[in-house]
Amino acid sequence: MVKTIICSVGTSAAKKLGVKPNELLNWVNEKNSMEDAVECLFSTFRNLVSEDQNLKSSLSAEIHSLVRIGITNEDQIVLLSSNTNDGYCCALAVKKYLEYYWKGIGVLVKKIPGLQVYDAETFRKTGVVEFVKFILKQVESYDASNIILNPTGGYKALVPYTVLLGMLKGIKCDYIFEQSTTLLELPPLPLEFKRGQFEAYKPLFEEIDRESSISLEKWQNSVDYLERKWFDPLVEISSEGVTLSALGFLFWEEIRKPSALVPFLSRNAIADCFDNLALLDNCDPFRFLSRVAGSKLAFSQAEHLNMGNGLRWLKPGNTTDRYLVSIEDWRLLVWRAIREDQEGSKYSNKIKIDDPEADRRSYSPFIRMEFVN
Amino acid sequence: MVKTIICSVGTSAAKKLGVKPNELLNWVNEKNSMEDAVECLFSTFRNLVSEDQNLKSSLSAEIHSLVRIGITNEDQIVLLSSNTNDGYCCALAVKKYLEYYWKGIGVLVKKIPGLQVYDAETFRKTGVVEFVKFILKQVESYDASNIILNPTGGYKALVPYTVLLGMLKGIKCDYIFEQSTTLLELPPLPLEFKRGQFEAYKPLFEEIDRESSISLEKWQNSVDYLERKWFDPLVEISSEGVTLSALGFLFWEEIRKPSALVPFLSRNAIADCFDNLALLDNCDPFRFLSRVAGSKLAFSQAEHLNMGNGLRWLKPGNTTDRYLVSIEDWRLLVWRAIREDQEGSKYSNKIKIDDPEADRRSYSPFIRMEFVN
């Protein structure tokens, strides 16, 4: 399987150079060009093959961890470097090494704006935001299950964000444990964030995302004082206005492009499911709805009739149960759940919702499908 | 407010000693005693007051971050050291420094079994498990809102666990951003883990926790093949058997001692709330139930009648709504929600559940109280 491995990159590629860490930037800047610097740095470890002792003591943290992850010529490696010449030079030298030993491998180096160690505010307001945004864009292009996040190299301060991103997007993190040779794997955990709380402020976040920022005044007028503490981590507040923080972007992304839908049942569908369908021997409406909510493919395979007004009838397979559903942001709304053997083959003519907006009142509330008997 | 700050501790306290990091262990071991080593190490930074330049370049990462967090003589500092003499020596020297400059401050040094960098398996199976367990014990003794987790010092590999623990327990993480002087704050995010999925395996986890491990065979027979991938991060599997991983402990703790309850409504209570109570002008049953589920204090203040069989009537205040509830692990089960002005002052005699176990069938399912209109 072709993997995409996204690595934060530090300066450990320079460890054979014999230049002190705090003098590395000068060393790079004194070279005629970045190309020269990269070539010179690369030459200090080009001939070190990736076997145990070299990995542990001479090669960079990124190369060490990538070898332990088991990369092949067919993989894609994304190296995220700081916005400083020393970090960028190290990332480019690592790229050269990977291309030299794994012919044909794809390596992308991306310098992240604002990612540096001198100014914490810029780090927080730009660096880590751009870091998260860039990874999210990569996640969109590939399937989460083919991606690995690798925070072995680079700033320790990026680790919390990498871990959270992995958890929310269902991506595993693999990293090398300090001086050891063993890979630590942090698979995605069954975590979810409480989106309901966020919901009321959706238009506000939409506006911040669209306009890049809103005024402090608008923020204060829109967000209830008691709720501000809860929101603190999601925004960056300065005299220039309110912008989304790295965590804010992560959350906003999960609202807009949910990794999975969550089923919500109308009052009618609750009665349908518990009092009718669940009594059938070979029918588990809850398992079916969980499955289609969790996978776009399963949803599209189950789609039977598109009513054209946002509502669709789903059909699990060769069974009698049918589900009238719609998608609203991250929610799969289940309006009805019926039996074709009871309603007849023309059930979609019989059970109709002509105007979902107007008819909604008689179906709502839609309650989250999570229960205990 | 008195704070408890829990810090992972590394070896940066030795930076003024002039001994290379990989020779520090030998240096400590060659001293006559640990006491001698600590005294000698402490003397290299005892006279450095905690002002900007010293913090940045001469004092340890732990001292730097604690000063930025703003500790006072009244705080409690918990220093978690590796299970190696060099790490332990550094932690004890940091303790001396803190006690020297903050008279009366409480400093606890705890050496964590298995926490070291030489053997990744021991790190994973013992070190990080003991690290998480020890912090959880501290969290029990204090209120989460008075605790700060500080992963500035110590192994980078501990950061993901510290962050997850903070998120699940609602504890903020504060840390210093590399060479900068600014504190980064990572407040707890509104995350929750999907406990429902875990539920079916509760007895199994109970057994692992009680017996420390179960046989591989028992594990394989008890956990459905398809679910094993999901469970992977929660256990450590070796030839000796199956034990809980650090993440497994975290989750198990949240099942056993939930930070907050989640309200679930019976079918009857759904009708009660939506069709009756919610129609009243001055009554918001959902806000009330969320509030008592989220706070033990609020719950006990609202408790009006204890029926003695696990069921309790709650009363919000000077209003007419009354709620018949019970607690089941992390769930607040709401059996009924009634109006005293309709049922009369003897409502608890009129609406009775004599045998909750036997009568449960006519109330179930209890459905999670999360909905959209």
Interface residues (C-beta under 8 A of the other chain):
Chain A: V117 Y118 D119 A120 E121 F123 R124 Y155 K156 A157 V159 P160 V163 L164 M167 C173 Y175 F177 E178 Q179 S180 T181 T182 L184 L186 P187 L189 P190 L191 E192 F193 K194 G196 Q197 F198 E199 W230 D232 P233 L247 F251 F264 R267 I270 F274 E328 R331 L333 R360 S364 P365 F366 I367 R368 M369 E370 F371 V372 N373
Chain B: V117 Y118 D119 A120 E121 F123 R124 Y155 K156 A157 V159 P160 V163 L164 M167 C173 Y175 F177 E178 Q179 S180 T181 T182 L184 L186 P187 L189 P190 L191 E192 F193 K194 G196 Q197 F198 E199 W230 D232 P233 L247 F251 F264 R267 I270 F274 E328 R331 L333 R360 S364 P365 F366 I367 R368 M369 E370 F371 V372 N373
